[in-house]
Amino acid sequence: MSLHTQTFLGREQVQRTVPLTVVLVHGAGEHSGRYGHVIEALTARGISVITGDLPGHGRSGGISGHVESFDEYLDSVSEWMKLAEASSGPDGHVAIIGHSMGGLVTVRFLEERAHQHQHLIGAVLSSPCLKLALEVPGWKKSLAGVLNSLAPRLRMASGIQPSDVSRHPTVVSEYGNDPLMGRKVSVRWFQELNAAMETAVAQAQRISVPLLVMQAGQDRLVDPAVAPVFYNRLPAHELHKFVPFHNLYHELFNEPEREAVLAATVEWLESCQKTNTLK
């Protein structure tokens, strides 16, 4: 299966004492092409970016909205991490930014595989998908369990409305008209997502790298109350930071206040790198 991947180098005129490369992980149903302004903000500070489309998303291979196992997403991040480490060199640093489901993927990656990457200095979570905003009725969960065995690739509409992701009219319009956006998800994907969300919160204590957790207060897609619960379960770390954006919708990087979100992201990444460089 092909994995769409792109590399963006930090601007050469911005001198960094230690190279920093960020792995950027998008959310469910979308693709990395929606993050051009995020990449520009990072590369303008001399930070290189490795990103791409998760399996079944955008320009990558696979069935749209389907995975056999959530580990397929972790495998993708592992591939991007290898490229990031090569980009930063033997003395460089690597960080991860994950939005929504990409935030969930990042959490599970940190819980399971962070120990394999000694240059990983931290991660940023943007409205991480740790619990869906709308509670799924019990009968639907039971039906999904049956279909997961009988027809795991059966796909249904995701139910995400463009107006739920952002208050910015241009973003809403582009979201609705983007031909690379996935509109359906499979039964197996739904089961794997739910299992990953439960495990992510339950195993928060396994995370050993510092986190910046940013949560939209008016999130219509993920439950904003769960991010602080997850955050408070993390092992103590001086660089951990929780930043609520009380009036923003789900896609923090695509809200009218995106500049403040980007500034908070870059500032934390640089402070995180500075602390690690001084050690």
N, C-alpha and C positions, 0 to 999 in steps of 0.2 A: 504493500500500500504506500502510495506517495505521500510525503509529508511536506506541505508547502512551507518554506522557510526563507526568511530574509534577514540580511545583516545590514545595519546602519552604523557607520563609524562616527564616533564623537568628533567634533570639529577640531582640526589640528591646532588652530590658533589658541585654543583653550588648553593651557598646560596643566596636567594633573601629575602630582608627585607619584601617585600610584594609579594605574589604569583601573577603570571601573566599567563593567559591562552589566547591563540589565537584561534579564529574560522577561519578556512581556507576554502574558497569557490572557487571551480574550475570554468572553463569557459565552453562555449557551446560545446557539442559533446565530451568532454573529461571526465576525472574522477580523483578522488583524488589520485589514485595510481601513478600518474605522478609527485607527489610532494614530493617524499621521501627525496630528497636533501634539500628541503626547510624545511621540518619537522626536519631533522637532524640539520640544522643550528640553528633552534629555540630551540630545546631541549638541544643542547650543551650549550646554554646560560641559562639553567634552566627554559625555557619557555615551558609550556605545550601546547599541540595542540589538538583541537577537529576538526575533519574533516569528510568528507564522500562524497557520490555521490548524486547529486540533482535528483529529480524525472525524470525518463526517461533517466537516465545516468548511465553508469558503472554497478555496482552491485545493484543499487536500483530498485524498482519496477516501473511500469508505462510503457507507450508506448514510445519507443525510439524516442527522438526528438520532443516530444509532451507534451503540458500542456493545460488544459482547461482554466487556468488562471495563470498569472504571480505570483499571490499571493501564489501559491503552492511552489514556490522557497522561498518566504519570510517565509512561514510556516516552511520550512526545517531549515532555519537559526535560527528561533525562538527555535526550538527543540535543535539545537546545542548550542545556547546561554544558555539555561537552564543547559545543561551539563557543559558548561564552567564555569558558575557561581558556580555550585556545586563543580567543581574541584578547583576553586580558593578560595572557602570559603567565609565567611561573610565579611572579610576584604580585599579580593583580588581584582585584576583588570582583566578586560576582554577587548580584542581588536579583530578586524576583519581584515583579509586580503582577498581581492577579486580580482581575475584576470579576465579580459575581461568581459564576461557576468556575471561572479561572482562579478566583480566590479560594474556592473549595479545593480545586486541583492543587493549588499551591500549598494549602494546609496539609492535605494528605501526603503530598510530596515531602514536606518538611517532617512529618511524623514518621514516614517510612524510609526516606532516602537521603535526608540531609547529611547524615554521617559519611556519605560517600563523596562529599564535596567540601574539601577543607578550605576553599577560597570563598565559600558562601558566607556573606557577612550579615544578611538580613533580608526581610521581605516586606512588601507593602500589599495590604489587602484593601480593595475598594468594594464596599458593599458585598462582602463575601456571602455566598449562597450556603448558609448553614441551616436554614429552615425556610420553607416556602411561606409566603405571606398568607396565602389562603390554605386553610386546613382541608386536606383531601378526605371526603367522607369514607367511613369504614368499608362500605360496600364496594367502593371504587378500588380501595386498596386490596380487598379480597379478590375482586375480579382481575386486577392487575397481576396478582400472584398466580392465578390460574393461567392467564394468558402468557405469563412469562415462561411457562413450561410448554404450552401448546403453540403459541404464535409469538415468540419473542420479538420478531421484527415488525409486527403490526404497528403502524404509525398512526398517530392522531394529532390533531392541531394542538400546538403548544399553548394557545390561549393568550399569548403575550400581545398586548395592544401597543402600537407605537406611542400612543399618548401616555402610557404608563412609565416609559423609560426616562423621559426628560421633559422639562418645561420649555425647552428651546424649540420654537416652531420649525426651524430649519432641520434640526436633528430629527424631529418627529416625521417630517416629510421624507427625508432621505432614508430613514429607517424603513418606512412603509414601502418605498419604491426600489430598494436595493435588491437586485436580482441574486446576490450571493447570500442573502439572509435565509436561514432555514426556518420554515414555518411549522414543521411537524417533528414529533419525537416518538421514539418507539417504546413499547412496553418494557423491554429490557433496559433501555436507557433510564426510564423512570424508576425502575427497581434499583438499578445501580446508583443513581443519584441519591435516592433516599437512604440507602445503606451507607454511602459515603458521608452524607451530612451527619448522620447519627454517630459514626465513628470519629469524624473530625472533632466534634465537640467533646465526646467521651475521652479522647486521647490527647487533648490539648497539652497535658503535662509532658508529653514526649518531645515537644518542640524546644529546641535548644538555641535557636538563633533569635535575635531581636525582631520584633514586629511593629510596624506602623499599621494600625487598624483604623480605617476611615469608614464611617457608616452614614448613609443618607437617612435622615429622620423621617422623611415622607416617602419612604420606600414602599412601592406597591407590589413588588415582585418577591422580595425576601423579607422575612420578619426582622425589623430593625432591633427588636428587643433581645435577640439571641447573640448578636455580636459582642455586647458587653459581658454577657454570661461566659462566652468562650474566652474573651480577653482576661477575665478575672480568674480563669482556671490555668492560665499560662504560668510556668515557673517564673519566679522573680527575675527581672533583668533591668538594669539601669536605662537601657535604650528603648524599652517597650513604650509605646505611646498610643493612646486611643483618642481619636479626633471625631466628634460627632458634627455632622453638618445638618442642623435641625430642620431646615426648610427645603432641603434639596431632594429631588427624586433619585431614582436608583442609579442612573449612570452619572456618577460624580464628575467624570472627566468630560461629560457632554452637557453639563448644566450651564446656565448663563454665568455662574460663578466659577467656571472651570479654571480661571487663572489662579484663584486662591487655592484651589485643590492641587493644581500642578506645583505651585510654589511650596505648599506644605510637603508635597512628595519629594521634590528635589532637595529642599532644605533638610529633611530627615535623612535622605540617602547620603548627603554630603556629611552630615554630622556623624552618621553611623560609620562612614568610611574613615573620617578623621579619627574617631575613637579607636578603630581597629588599626590604623596606621601608627598611632602613638604607642600601641602595646608592644 
